[in-house]
Amino acid sequence: MKLWKVILGIFTFIGGIFALGAVAKKQDEQEFDNQIKDNEEQIKKVKEVAKKVEAAKEKTKKELTTSKKKTSTTKKQVKSTSSAKKTVKNFEDKYRKK
């Protein structure tokens, strides 16, 4: 009878170890599932921020093109001063004392 009790005790001990292992696996799976949910929420937040940034990027591109157009038109309207500089230099050379 003692032998049966020892064998039964060994089997219950081994069964208990397996049961604890199964509980630990469930806890690990739950933690993993929680981490996945957190990551999905963070991904959603990042996507929202990315959409806002893209919209701002398009807006700045439009502003940049309009400013380029304005600068190019103003550059076209500005007259060259090189001929005026030459005439001033010629005048100074002729009539001013050195």
GROMACS elastic network, one bead per residue, 0.5 to 0.9 nm:
[ bonds ]
;  ai    aj funct       b0    kb
    1     4     6  0.52354   500
    1     5     6  0.64130   500
    1     6     6  0.87771   500
    2     5     6  0.50937   500
    2     6     6  0.62398   500
    2     7     6  0.86599   500
    3     6     6  0.51292   500
    3     7     6  0.61800   500
    3     8     6  0.84895   500
    4     7     6  0.50881   500
    4     8     6  0.59250   500
    4     9     6  0.83841   500
    5     9     6  0.59604   500
    5    10     6  0.85600   500
    6    10     6  0.61860   500
    6    11     6  0.86714   500
    7    10     6  0.50910   500
    7    11     6  0.62697   500
    7    12     6  0.86418   500
    8    11     6  0.51382   500
    8    12     6  0.61450   500
    8    13     6  0.85418   500
    9    12     6  0.51051   500
    9    13     6  0.60777   500
    9    14     6  0.86388   500
   10    13     6  0.50680   500
   10    14     6  0.62469   500
   10    15     6  0.85652   500
   11    14     6  0.50986   500
   11    15     6  0.60192   500
   11    16     6  0.84816   500
   12    16     6  0.59914   500
   12    17     6  0.85824   500
   13    16     6  0.50803   500
   13    17     6  0.63579   500
   13    18     6  0.88146   500
   14    17     6  0.51200   500
   14    18     6  0.64010   500
   14    19     6  0.87020   500
   15    18     6  0.51049   500
   15    19     6  0.61470   500
   15    20     6  0.86728   500
   16    20     6  0.61740   500
   16    21     6  0.85345   500
   17    20     6  0.51996   500
   17    21     6  0.62232   500
   17    22     6  0.87286   500
   18    22     6  0.62298   500
   18    23     6  0.87349   500
   19    22     6  0.51086   500
   19    23     6  0.63314   500
   19    24     6  0.86780   500
   20    23     6  0.51157   500
   20    24     6  0.61846   500
   20    25     6  0.86314   500
   21    24     6  0.50948   500
   21    25     6  0.62095   500
   21    26     6  0.87480   500
   22    25     6  0.50420   500
   22    26     6  0.63260   500
   22    27     6  0.87525   500
   23    26     6  0.51376   500
   23    27     6  0.63400   500
   23    28     6  0.86757   500
   24    27     6  0.51145   500
   24    28     6  0.61821   500
   24    29     6  0.86029   500
   25    28     6  0.50077   500
   25    29     6  0.60817   500
   25    30     6  0.85654   500
   26    29     6  0.50160   500
   26    30     6  0.61420   500
   26    31     6  0.86066   500
   27    30     6  0.50613   500
   27    31     6  0.61797   500
   27    32     6  0.85048   500
   28    31     6  0.51094   500
   28    32     6  0.60628   500
   28    33     6  0.85628   500
   29    33     6  0.60723   500
   29    34     6  0.85543   500
   30    33     6  0.50169   500
   30    34     6  0.61447   500
   30    35     6  0.85862   500
   31    34     6  0.50408   500
   31    35     6  0.61844   500
   31    36     6  0.86300   500
   32    35     6  0.50672   500
   32    36     6  0.62255   500
   32    37     6  0.87349   500
   33    36     6  0.50366   500
   33    37     6  0.63014   500
   33    38     6  0.86997   500
   34    37     6  0.51309   500
   34    38     6  0.62467   500
   34    39     6  0.86213   500
   35    38     6  0.50578   500
   35    39     6  0.61093   500
   35    40     6  0.86058   500
   36    39     6  0.50663   500
   36    40     6  0.61903   500
   36    41     6  0.86956   500
   37    40     6  0.51107   500
   37    41     6  0.63102   500
   37    42     6  0.86980   500
   38    41     6  0.51527   500
   38    42     6  0.62569   500
   38    43     6  0.86289   500
   39    42     6  0.50365   500
   39    43     6  0.60970   500
   39    44     6  0.86583   500
   40    44     6  0.62834   500
   40    45     6  0.87322   500
   41    44     6  0.51320   500
   41    45     6  0.63669   500
   41    46     6  0.87235   500
   42    45     6  0.50416   500
   42    46     6  0.61651   500
   42    47     6  0.85962   500
   43    46     6  0.50717   500
   43    47     6  0.61463   500
   43    48     6  0.86731   500
   44    47     6  0.51172   500
   44    48     6  0.63066   500
   44    49     6  0.87463   500
   45    48     6  0.51727   500
   45    49     6  0.63285   500
   45    50     6  0.86009   500
   46    49     6  0.50992   500
   46    50     6  0.60426   500
   46    51     6  0.86515   500
   47    51     6  0.62137   500
   47    52     6  0.87274   500
   48    51     6  0.51805   500
   48    52     6  0.64571   500
   48    53     6  0.87493   500
   49    52     6  0.51211   500
   49    53     6  0.62043   500
   49    54     6  0.86416   500
   50    53     6  0.50268   500
   50    54     6  0.61163   500
   50    55     6  0.86197   500
   51    54     6  0.51135   500
   51    55     6  0.62570   500
   51    56     6  0.86767   500
   52    55     6  0.51548   500
   52    56     6  0.62514   500
   52    57     6  0.85572   500
   53    56     6  0.50395   500
   53    57     6  0.60019   500
   53    58     6  0.86639   500
   54    58     6  0.62637   500
   54    59     6  0.86171   500
   55    58     6  0.52572   500
   55    59     6  0.62922   500
   55    60     6  0.87537   500
   56    59     6  0.50055   500
   56    60     6  0.61702   500
   56    61     6  0.85696   500
   57    60     6  0.52100   500
   57    61     6  0.61910   500
   57    62     6  0.87387   500
   58    61     6  0.50444   500
   58    62     6  0.63216   500
   58    63     6  0.87106   500
   59    62     6  0.52186   500
   59    63     6  0.63127   500
   59    64     6  0.86148   500
   60    64     6  0.59710   500
   60    65     6  0.85890   500
   61    65     6  0.62361   500
   61    66     6  0.86744   500
   62    65     6  0.52265   500
   62    66     6  0.62874   500
   62    67     6  0.86379   500
   63    66     6  0.51681   500
   63    67     6  0.61272   500
   63    68     6  0.85600   500
   64    67     6  0.51149   500
   64    68     6  0.61091   500
   64    69     6  0.86176   500
   65    68     6  0.50242   500
   65    69     6  0.62188   500
   65    70     6  0.86718   500
   66    69     6  0.50720   500
   66    70     6  0.62527   500
   66    71     6  0.87042   500
   67    70     6  0.50008   500
   67    71     6  0.61565   500
   67    72     6  0.85346   500
   68    71     6  0.51551   500
   68    72     6  0.60899   500
   68    73     6  0.86130   500
   69    72     6  0.51679   500
   69    73     6  0.62367   500
   69    74     6  0.86670   500
   70    73     6  0.52535   500
   70    74     6  0.62313   500
   70    75     6  0.85911   500
   71    74     6  0.51061   500
   71    75     6  0.60373   500
   71    76     6  0.85772   500
   72    75     6  0.50565   500
   72    76     6  0.62612   500
   72    77     6  0.87664   500
   73    76     6  0.50830   500
   73    77     6  0.63618   500
   73    78     6  0.88798   500
   74    77     6  0.50233   500
   74    78     6  0.62867   500
   75    78     6  0.53014   500
   75    79     6  0.83247   500
   76    79     6  0.77439   500
   80    83     6  0.72311   500
   80    84     6  0.82099   500
   81    84     6  0.51875   500
   81    85     6  0.61685   500
   81    86     6  0.87296   500
   82    85     6  0.50635   500
   82    86     6  0.63091   500
   82    87     6  0.88288   500
   83    86     6  0.50725   500
   83    87     6  0.63623   500
   83    88     6  0.87013   500
   84    87     6  0.52017   500
   84    88     6  0.62198   500
   84    89     6  0.85914   500
   85    88     6  0.51417   500
   85    89     6  0.61374   500
   85    90     6  0.86057   500
   86    89     6  0.50941   500
   86    90     6  0.61314   500
   86    91     6  0.85622   500
   87    90     6  0.50265   500
   87    91     6  0.60830   500
   87    92     6  0.85430   500
   88    91     6  0.50443   500
   88    92     6  0.61125   500
   88    93     6  0.85186   500
   89    92     6  0.50759   500
   89    93     6  0.60797   500
   89    94     6  0.86167   500
   90    93     6  0.50581   500
   90    94     6  0.61947   500
   90    95     6  0.86530   500
   91    94     6  0.51841   500
   91    95     6  0.59986   500
   91    96     6  0.76816   500
   92    95     6  0.55354   500
   92    96     6  0.51565   500
   92    97     6  0.82240   500
   93    96     6  0.61667   500
   93    97     6  0.80271   500
   93    98     6  0.81383   500
   94    97     6  0.83374   500
